[in-house]
């Protein structure tokens, strides 16, 4: 299907199939295309191009296929296209040329116009199908993105919770093994103000000795003031 459809393309196709039919290489020309109804509906259809029916474009043996569903499964229904009734034309029309000449000049134009209409239907059906498929793909991508975001946030929260649990467990283990008489116990969430306040509190309670309990050496003997009474 070409991107641009015009009357010249329809005329080129019409001339080719008309030459095949008039030369006797084929005795019938049918075309299968997607008939466009709206953006969400198009149906595969078989139409007869040649020979032209005097009652219209449709041949009595034409068939239309409809895509339906039955019990959750796709199904193709085949429908016969009834022939249209011929219209009565007033016989008092005056032609400047013989009717046969005018008819032979109009039939190629009629065939080309029908081909152009079929090409437009097929292109519209193709574009609508692509648009529907892309919209479905976009909706599926958005839904998948939403699910992946939820999974990512859940995994991230689980990782953060596990790290906090490990840090808390390590801090508790350090608190249990530490010497509480040597100074205040420091927690991982303690800041400088909290550490200072706890240190002063333990100092006032007597939990911490005023001077270090180091062994006295020779130089640590008390100095006697000779002027003391």
Secondary structure, DSSP 8 states (H G I E B T S, - for coil): --SS--HHHHHHHHHHHHHHHHTTS-S-EEEEEEEEEETTEEEEEEEEEES-BTTBSS-TT-EEEEEEEETTEEEEEEEE----------TT---SS-HHHHHHHHHHHHHHHHHHHHHHHHHHHHHHHHHHHHHHHHHHHHHHHHHHHHHHHHHHHHHHHHHHHHHHHHHHHHHHHS-GGGS----TT--HHHHHHHHHHHHHHT-S-SS------GGGS----TT--
